[in-house]
């Protein structure tokens, strides 16, 4: 646990100066005042971190939460030619502007939750039996991939690619020294950091789908460094140097 505190503090130092932090908010103090002692989430606890595996489209629609830059269309039964309800983009503030409903925050809601909110808004002015919401285009998500990866920094992922394995792949995969069995996912919720380890080696080799955690916009994936010695990078240069030295001195 002590090592995790050190790692997490170091991660915060790295991301504080990145454009990623600025993208989240105009306030440069986003990561200041946080509880830097993370809450370590157990392997069987899925309250904060869930596996990325989804069994069906209906599950996806049930779990999916709307996000900025998503484009939606609203269908109201009995109003075939309703104006202003097609191709509506959710703004950076998470709101949409709709006729009759006005400005409504939809970001962070599931499709069913968004439907209920709009039904309530529209019912003040229109008598409608039912309505539906469809996502016609998904906005990009961003996560940080830090530590022992070949291209550390901010990576952009499609909504259906939001998992640890895809994030690491987008960052050029782990370096020779990357400890992929101890990948760490960090999420900040209401000023508190939560951290969970993911054994991506088991996901790849043993098909343990519980290890490939689903990510959310703003998450941090950290690959710690292992203590292993790589022959080509660590030993071979020394042997070459020694061989050259012997050739000169003999």
Residue frames as qw, qx, qy, qz and C-alpha x, y, z in Angstrom:
[[0.000, 0.886, 0.463, 0.000, 0.00, 0.00, 0.00],
 [0.331, -0.760, 0.102, 0.550, 2.89, 2.36, 0.84],
 [0.384, -0.091, 0.599, 0.697, 4.32, 1.83, -2.65],
 [0.183, 0.643, 0.667, 0.328, 0.96, 2.67, -4.19],
 [0.153, -0.914, -0.230, 0.297, 0.88, 5.98, -2.33],
 [0.353, -0.537, 0.381, 0.665, 4.30, 6.89, -3.71],
 [0.320, 0.202, 0.731, 0.568, 3.31, 5.83, -7.23],
 [0.079, 0.793, 0.595, 0.103, 0.04, 7.76, -7.10],
 [0.215, -0.857, -0.032, 0.467, 1.73, 10.93, -5.85],
 [0.351, -0.315, 0.554, 0.686, 4.26, 10.66, -8.67],
 [0.257, 0.465, 0.745, 0.404, 1.47, 10.20, -11.21],
 [0.017, -0.904, -0.398, 0.154, -0.29, 13.34, -10.01],
 [0.286, -0.690, 0.245, 0.618, 2.94, 15.28, -10.41],
 [0.342, -0.019, 0.703, 0.623, 3.28, 14.04, -13.99],
 [0.151, 0.598, 0.714, 0.331, -0.26, 14.84, -15.09],
 [0.132, -0.777, -0.333, 0.518, -0.48, 18.22, -13.39],
 [0.074, -0.600, 0.302, 0.737, 1.48, 19.89, -16.20],
 [0.283, 0.126, 0.825, 0.472, -0.09, 18.02, -19.11],
 [0.293, -0.034, -0.314, -0.903, -2.68, 19.27, -21.59],
 [0.397, -0.321, -0.848, -0.144, -4.90, 16.44, -20.39],
 [0.222, -0.443, -0.608, 0.620, -5.49, 18.19, -17.09],
 [0.105, 0.276, -0.046, -0.954, -6.35, 21.40, -18.91],
 [0.309, -0.112, -0.711, -0.621, -8.76, 19.51, -21.17],
 [0.284, -0.416, -0.846, 0.172, -10.76, 18.31, -18.20],
 [0.185, -0.875, -0.415, 0.168, -11.42, 21.81, -16.90],
 [0.301, 0.799, -0.067, 0.516, -10.27, 25.39, -17.17],
 [0.529, -0.802, 0.205, -0.189, -9.37, 25.28, -13.48],
 [0.509, 0.550, -0.629, 0.205, -5.68, 24.48, -13.10],
 [0.269, -0.412, 0.702, -0.515, -6.29, 23.27, -9.56],
 [0.824, -0.027, -0.356, -0.440, -8.16, 20.14, -10.69],
 [0.822, -0.008, -0.539, 0.184, -5.70, 17.80, -9.00],
 [0.133, 0.338, -0.525, 0.769, -5.01, 20.04, -6.00],
 [0.488, -0.237, 0.367, -0.756, -6.75, 19.31, -2.72],
 [0.830, 0.003, -0.459, -0.317, -7.35, 15.68, -3.58],
 [0.772, -0.483, 0.392, -0.135, -6.98, 12.91, -1.08],
 [0.423, 0.642, -0.625, -0.134, -3.64, 11.58, -2.34],
 [0.284, -0.215, 0.916, -0.187, -3.98, 8.40, -0.29],
 [0.517, 0.056, -0.563, -0.643, -5.87, 6.20, -2.75],
 [0.756, -0.104, 0.463, -0.451, -8.54, 3.71, -1.82],
 [0.059, 0.303, -0.905, -0.293, -7.35, 0.33, -3.02],
 [0.786, 0.089, -0.009, -0.612, -10.21, -1.59, -4.60],
 [0.577, -0.237, 0.780, -0.047, -10.22, -5.35, -4.05],
 [0.028, -0.147, 0.845, 0.513, -10.15, -7.87, -6.88],
 [0.008, 0.416, 0.904, 0.101, -13.78, -8.90, -6.37],
 [0.058, 0.652, 0.391, -0.647, -15.16, -5.40, -5.83],
 [0.318, 0.353, 0.595, 0.649, -16.93, -4.14, -8.97],
 [0.030, -0.826, -0.460, 0.324, -18.61, -1.09, -7.46],
 [0.026, -0.822, 0.186, 0.538, -16.07, 1.34, -8.99],
 [0.134, 0.501, -0.716, -0.468, -14.23, -0.69, -11.62],
 [0.842, 0.200, 0.387, -0.318, -16.06, -3.19, -13.81],
 [0.541, -0.069, 0.704, 0.454, -14.81, -5.68, -16.42],
 [0.201, 0.385, -0.323, -0.841, -15.10, -4.40, -19.97],
 [0.001, -0.118, -0.940, -0.320, -16.89, -7.52, -21.23],
 [0.507, 0.213, 0.215, -0.807, -20.48, -6.85, -22.33],
 [0.432, 0.072, 0.898, 0.043, -22.63, -9.79, -23.34],
 [0.322, 0.580, 0.706, 0.247, -25.17, -8.15, -25.63],
 [0.128, 0.418, 0.227, 0.870, -26.26, -4.95, -27.35],
 [0.453, -0.732, -0.375, -0.345, -29.08, -4.55, -24.86],
 [0.700, -0.510, -0.217, 0.451, -26.54, -4.68, -22.02],
 [0.447, 0.093, 0.103, 0.884, -24.48, -2.03, -23.81],
 [0.127, -0.592, -0.326, -0.726, -27.49, 0.26, -24.19],
 [0.620, -0.698, -0.353, -0.060, -28.37, -0.27, -20.56],
 [0.706, -0.441, -0.095, 0.546, -24.85, 0.47, -19.31],
 [0.461, 0.345, 0.180, 0.798, -23.77, 3.17, -21.73],
 [0.172, -0.777, -0.334, 0.505, -23.69, 6.70, -20.35],
 [0.425, 0.836, 0.208, 0.276, -23.94, 9.72, -22.59],
 [0.588, -0.414, 0.052, 0.693, -20.91, 11.95, -22.90],
 [0.123, 0.793, -0.086, -0.591, -19.91, 15.28, -24.41],
 [0.164, 0.471, -0.626, -0.599, -19.76, 15.29, -28.20],
 [0.288, 0.243, 0.925, 0.043, -22.17, 12.37, -28.45],
 [0.321, 0.061, -0.311, -0.892, -24.80, 13.03, -31.11],
 [0.238, 0.252, 0.892, -0.289, -28.32, 11.86, -30.36],
 [0.301, -0.196, -0.483, -0.799, -31.72, 11.82, -32.02],
 [0.293, 0.129, 0.692, -0.647, -34.99, 11.95, -30.13],
 [0.260, -0.204, -0.759, -0.561, -38.07, 10.15, -31.43],
 [0.333, 0.090, 0.525, -0.778, -41.47, 11.12, -30.02],
 [0.154, 0.329, 0.918, 0.157, -44.41, 8.85, -30.75],
 [0.164, 0.801, 0.564, -0.119, -47.03, 10.77, -32.66],
 [0.042, 0.923, -0.121, -0.363, -44.63, 13.53, -33.73],
 [0.865, 0.233, 0.288, 0.338, -43.00, 12.22, -36.90],
 [0.478, 0.642, 0.087, 0.593, -41.85, 15.59, -38.16],
 [0.473, -0.842, -0.132, 0.223, -40.74, 17.10, -34.88],
 [0.458, 0.782, -0.174, 0.386, -38.21, 19.85, -35.62],
 [0.054, -0.777, 0.468, -0.417, -34.91, 20.21, -33.81],
 [0.804, -0.395, 0.378, -0.234, -34.79, 16.68, -32.43],
 [0.945, 0.271, 0.022, 0.180, -32.34, 15.10, -34.89],
 [0.707, 0.339, -0.160, 0.600, -28.55, 15.05, -34.73],
 [0.320, -0.907, 0.046, -0.268, -28.24, 16.93, -31.44],
 [0.635, 0.304, -0.511, 0.493, -24.69, 17.15, -30.13],
 [0.624, -0.718, -0.257, 0.168, -24.10, 17.14, -26.39],
 [0.194, 0.904, -0.209, 0.319, -21.96, 20.16, -25.57],
 [0.486, 0.349, -0.613, 0.515, -18.70, 20.28, -23.64],
 [0.276, -0.323, 0.476, -0.769, -20.73, 21.26, -20.57],
 [0.076, 0.108, 0.980, -0.150, -22.86, 18.12, -20.92],
 [0.374, 0.487, 0.456, -0.644, -26.02, 20.01, -21.93],
 [0.213, 0.302, 0.713, 0.595, -28.28, 19.96, -24.99],
 [0.256, 0.290, 0.168, -0.907, -30.77, 22.58, -26.12],
 [0.084, 0.295, 0.909, 0.281, -34.10, 21.21, -27.27],
 [0.309, -0.325, -0.266, -0.853, -37.38, 22.84, -28.31],
 [0.687, -0.520, -0.302, -0.408, -39.90, 22.86, -25.44],
 [0.845, -0.354, -0.298, 0.267, -37.40, 21.20, -23.08],
 [0.097, -0.969, 0.210, -0.083, -34.81, 23.97, -23.14],
 [0.286, 0.627, -0.689, 0.225, -31.30, 23.37, -21.78],
 [0.917, -0.318, 0.061, -0.233, -31.00, 19.89, -20.29],
 [0.091, -0.639, 0.764, -0.016, -27.97, 18.11, -18.91],
 [0.953, 0.114, -0.103, -0.260, -27.72, 14.60, -20.38],
 [0.483, 0.523, -0.663, 0.233, -24.02, 13.77, -20.01],
 [0.087, -0.301, 0.814, -0.489, -23.50, 11.02, -17.45],
 [0.701, 0.077, 0.389, -0.593, -26.99, 9.55, -17.89],
 [0.366, 0.065, 0.897, 0.237, -27.89, 6.19, -19.39],
 [0.135, -0.174, -0.589, -0.777, -30.25, 6.24, -22.37],
 [0.353, -0.565, -0.739, -0.094, -33.14, 5.22, -20.14],
 [0.320, -0.567, -0.369, 0.663, -32.32, 7.90, -17.56],
 [0.070, -0.166, 0.261, 0.948, -32.05, 10.52, -20.33],
 [0.212, -0.372, -0.729, -0.534, -35.41, 9.39, -21.75],
 [0.352, -0.635, -0.650, 0.224, -37.06, 9.81, -18.34],
 [0.245, -0.452, -0.122, 0.849, -35.59, 13.30, -17.91],
 [0.052, 0.024, -0.452, -0.890, -36.77, 14.44, -21.35],
 [0.255, -0.489, -0.793, -0.258, -40.20, 12.88, -20.87],
 [0.303, -0.643, -0.506, 0.489, -40.59, 14.95, -17.72],
 [0.149, -0.356, 0.121, 0.915, -39.40, 18.12, -19.47],
 [0.112, -0.124, -0.643, -0.748, -41.59, 17.67, -22.55],
 [0.205, -0.512, -0.834, 0.002, -44.67, 16.72, -20.51],
 [0.093, -0.506, -0.333, 0.791, -44.92, 20.31, -19.28],
 [0.239, 0.456, -0.212, -0.831, -45.83, 21.43, -22.79],
 [0.535, 0.211, -0.629, -0.522, -46.75, 18.33, -24.81],
 [0.797, -0.139, 0.457, -0.370, -48.85, 15.29, -24.12],
 [0.495, 0.481, -0.687, -0.226, -46.81, 12.41, -25.50],
 [0.950, -0.205, -0.074, -0.225, -47.30, 8.66, -24.94],
 [0.850, -0.334, 0.239, 0.330, -43.65, 7.72, -25.17],
 [0.344, 0.884, -0.308, -0.071, -40.29, 8.58, -26.70],
 [0.937, -0.095, 0.095, 0.323, -36.92, 7.06, -27.44],
 [0.042, -0.906, 0.359, 0.218, -33.33, 8.27, -27.68],
 [0.934, 0.230, 0.097, 0.255, -30.77, 6.94, -30.13],
 [0.351, -0.715, 0.355, 0.490, -27.06, 7.68, -30.23],
 [0.749, 0.657, 0.086, -0.015, -26.13, 8.36, -33.85],
 [0.586, 0.588, -0.352, 0.433, -22.48, 9.23, -33.21],
 [0.755, -0.574, -0.201, 0.246, -20.21, 8.68, -30.22],
 [0.058, 0.947, -0.269, 0.167, -17.79, 11.32, -29.02],
 [0.675, 0.331, -0.557, 0.353, -14.15, 10.43, -28.29],
 [0.697, -0.716, -0.044, -0.006, -12.88, 9.69, -24.79],
 [0.394, 0.691, -0.482, 0.368, -9.45, 10.45, -23.38],
 [0.844, -0.530, -0.029, 0.074, -7.38, 8.62, -20.79],
 [0.014, 0.836, -0.546, 0.055, -3.81, 8.92, -19.57],
 [0.985, -0.011, -0.112, 0.131, -1.41, 6.02, -20.01],
 [0.049, -0.880, 0.431, -0.192, 1.75, 6.52, -17.98],
 [0.738, -0.450, 0.502, 0.011, 4.75, 4.58, -16.75],
 [0.355, -0.349, 0.775, 0.389, 6.49, 1.86, -18.72],
 [0.664, 0.582, 0.468, -0.033, 4.79, 2.23, -22.10],
 [0.601, 0.127, 0.351, 0.707, 6.44, 3.19, -25.37],
 [0.069, 0.444, 0.250, 0.858, 4.35, 6.33, -25.96],
 [0.216, -0.483, -0.677, 0.511, 3.19, 7.65, -22.57],
 [0.074, 0.058, -0.039, -0.995, 0.63, 10.43, -22.48],
 [0.546, 0.311, 0.357, -0.691, -2.97, 11.08, -23.46],
 [0.075, 0.042, 0.890, 0.448, -4.67, 8.58, -25.74],
 [0.532, 0.160, 0.028, -0.831, -8.03, 8.99, -27.43],
 [0.132, 0.053, 0.989, 0.051, -10.33, 5.98, -27.57],
 [0.436, -0.243, -0.508, -0.702, -13.68, 5.27, -29.16],
 [0.605, -0.370, 0.270, -0.651, -16.52, 4.59, -26.75],
 [0.978, -0.055, -0.028, -0.198, -16.48, 0.84, -27.42],
 [0.731, 0.369, -0.428, 0.383, -12.68, 0.66, -27.00],
 [0.240, -0.740, 0.325, -0.537, -12.66, 1.95, -23.44],
 [0.933, -0.356, -0.040, 0.016, -10.68, -0.74, -21.66],
 [0.491, -0.739, 0.384, 0.255, -7.19, -1.20, -20.24],
 [0.725, 0.013, 0.550, 0.415, -5.84, -3.38, -23.05],
 [0.455, 0.740, 0.351, 0.349, -6.87, -0.96, -25.79],
 [0.152, -0.985, 0.083, 0.012, -5.45, 2.00, -23.87],
 [0.605, -0.535, 0.483, 0.339, -2.08, 0.27, -23.48],
 [0.670, 0.321, 0.532, 0.407, -2.12, -0.67, -27.17],
 [0.251, 0.924, 0.201, 0.205, -2.81, 2.96, -28.15],
 [0.290, -0.908, 0.295, 0.065, 0.24, 3.94, -26.07],
 [0.456, 0.652, -0.605, -0.037, 2.51, 1.62, -28.04],
 [0.909, -0.191, -0.371, 0.004, 2.25, -1.26, -25.57],
 [0.642, -0.747, 0.134, 0.109, 4.52, -1.86, -22.58],
 [0.249, 0.783, -0.569, 0.034, 8.28, -1.43, -22.69],
 [0.643, 0.208, -0.720, 0.157, 10.71, -4.24, -21.96],
 [0.169, 0.100, -0.708, 0.678, 10.56, -3.29, -18.30],
 [0.513, -0.257, -0.060, -0.817, 6.78, -2.89, -18.08],
 [0.097, -0.007, 0.933, -0.345, 5.13, -4.99, -15.40],
 [0.426, -0.136, -0.479, -0.756, 1.94, -5.87, -17.21],
 [0.479, -0.327, -0.812, 0.066, 0.78, -8.18, -14.42],
 [0.293, -0.508, -0.501, 0.637, 0.50, -5.14, -12.16],
 [0.069, 0.429, 0.337, 0.835, -1.21, -2.56, -14.37],
 [0.104, -0.431, -0.600, 0.666, -2.92, 0.04, -12.20],
 [0.005, -0.604, -0.509, -0.613, -6.09, 1.93, -13.03],
 [0.172, -0.288, -0.450, 0.828, -6.77, 5.16, -11.15],
 [0.076, -0.637, -0.564, -0.520, -10.10, 6.93, -11.11],
 [0.082, -0.029, -0.389, 0.917, -10.99, 10.16, -9.33],
 [0.276, -0.593, -0.666, -0.359, -14.53, 10.43, -8.00],
 [0.377, -0.868, -0.202, -0.251, -15.59, 13.46, -5.97],
 [0.076, -0.855, 0.424, -0.290, -12.03, 14.25, -4.93],
 [0.715, -0.407, 0.562, -0.087, -11.17, 10.69, -3.89],
 [0.385, 0.522, -0.702, -0.295, -8.80, 8.46, -5.81],
 [0.906, -0.081, 0.358, -0.211, -9.58, 4.80, -6.32],
 [0.207, 0.612, -0.727, -0.232, -6.98, 2.37, -7.59],
 [0.916, -0.009, 0.344, -0.206, -7.27, -1.19, -8.81],
 [0.199, -0.483, 0.770, 0.367, -4.71, -3.59, -10.23],
 [0.848, 0.398, 0.049, -0.346, -5.30, -5.46, -13.47],
 [0.540, -0.341, 0.713, 0.290, -3.31, -8.51, -14.52],
 [0.590, 0.605, -0.187, -0.501, -3.31, -8.04, -18.28],
 [0.121, 0.403, -0.894, -0.156, -0.99, -11.01, -18.73],
 [0.309, 0.153, 0.900, -0.266, -3.71, -13.26, -17.31],
 [0.543, 0.576, 0.224, -0.568, -6.26, -11.59, -19.56],
 [0.446, 0.615, -0.514, -0.399, -4.17, -12.35, -22.65],
 [0.212, 0.342, -0.915, -0.028, -2.81, -15.78, -21.75],
 [0.049, 0.153, 0.939, -0.305, -5.56, -17.21, -19.54],
 [0.196, -0.421, -0.583, -0.667, -8.52, -15.32, -21.00],
 [0.250, -0.501, -0.652, 0.511, -9.49, -13.94, -17.60],
 [0.107, 0.645, 0.396, 0.645, -11.89, -11.25, -18.78],
 [0.429, -0.838, -0.320, 0.105, -12.25, -9.80, -15.28],
 [0.594, -0.390, 0.066, 0.701, -8.74, -8.34, -15.62],
 [0.255, 0.276, 0.384, 0.843, -9.50, -6.15, -18.64],
 [0.037, -0.576, -0.552, 0.602, -11.22, -3.33, -16.78],
 [0.236, 0.783, 0.452, 0.355, -13.59, -0.88, -18.43],
 [0.362, -0.115, -0.127, 0.916, -12.31, 2.69, -18.46],
 [0.080, 0.883, 0.449, -0.112, -14.05, 6.03, -18.15],
 [0.370, 0.769, 0.011, 0.521, -13.07, 9.38, -19.58],
 [0.193, -0.843, 0.296, -0.406, -10.32, 10.86, -17.41],
 [0.931, -0.350, 0.087, 0.053, -9.00, 7.57, -16.02],
 [0.063, 0.790, -0.609, -0.025, -5.28, 6.96, -15.59],
 [0.996, 0.024, -0.066, 0.045, -3.57, 3.69, -16.52],
 [0.112, -0.834, 0.538, -0.055, -0.13, 3.26, -14.98],
 [0.948, 0.154, -0.263, 0.094, 2.34, 0.50, -15.87],
 [0.508, -0.795, 0.325, 0.060, 4.96, 0.07, -13.13],
 [0.417, 0.666, -0.618, -0.011, 8.54, -0.89, -13.78],
 [0.975, -0.207, -0.081, 0.006, 9.74, -4.42, -13.13],
 [0.377, -0.776, 0.488, 0.130, 13.18, -5.34, -11.84],
 [0.919, 0.158, 0.324, 0.157, 13.90, -7.86, -14.58],
 [0.236, -0.610, 0.489, 0.576, 17.08, -7.69, -16.64],
 [0.767, 0.602, 0.117, -0.186, 16.81, -7.62, -20.40],
 [0.797, -0.136, 0.353, 0.471, 19.71, -9.34, -22.18],
 [0.523, 0.569, 0.310, 0.554, 19.71, -7.14, -25.29],
 [0.025, -0.905, -0.074, -0.418, 19.36, -3.84, -23.47],
 [0.535, -0.806, 0.222, -0.121, 21.26, -4.51, -20.26],
 [0.814, -0.338, 0.410, 0.235, 23.77, -7.31, -20.79],
 [0.764, 0.445, 0.286, 0.370, 24.71, -7.16, -24.46],
 [0.204, 0.931, -0.096, 0.287, 25.94, -3.52, -24.42],
 [0.512, -0.753, 0.413, -0.029, 28.18, -4.36, -21.46],
 [0.863, -0.036, 0.437, 0.251, 29.56, -7.41, -23.26],
 [0.598, 0.704, 0.154, 0.351, 30.25, -5.34, -26.36],
 [0.092, -0.944, 0.236, -0.211, 31.97, -2.70, -24.27],
 [0.709, -0.528, 0.461, 0.074, 34.03, -5.33, -22.49],
 [0.845, 0.271, 0.349, 0.301, 34.98, -6.96, -25.81],
 [0.380, 0.862, -0.012, 0.335, 36.09, -3.60, -27.20],
 [0.371, -0.855, 0.341, -0.123, 38.08, -2.90, -24.05],
 [0.830, -0.266, 0.454, 0.183, 39.87, -6.27, -24.25],
 [0.740, 0.538, 0.233, 0.331, 40.63, -5.71, -27.92],
 [0.146, 0.931, -0.148, 0.300, 42.24, -2.37, -27.09],
 [0.459, -0.758, 0.436, -0.154, 44.20, -3.52, -24.05],
 [0.930, -0.093, 0.332, 0.128, 45.38, -6.93, -25.27]]
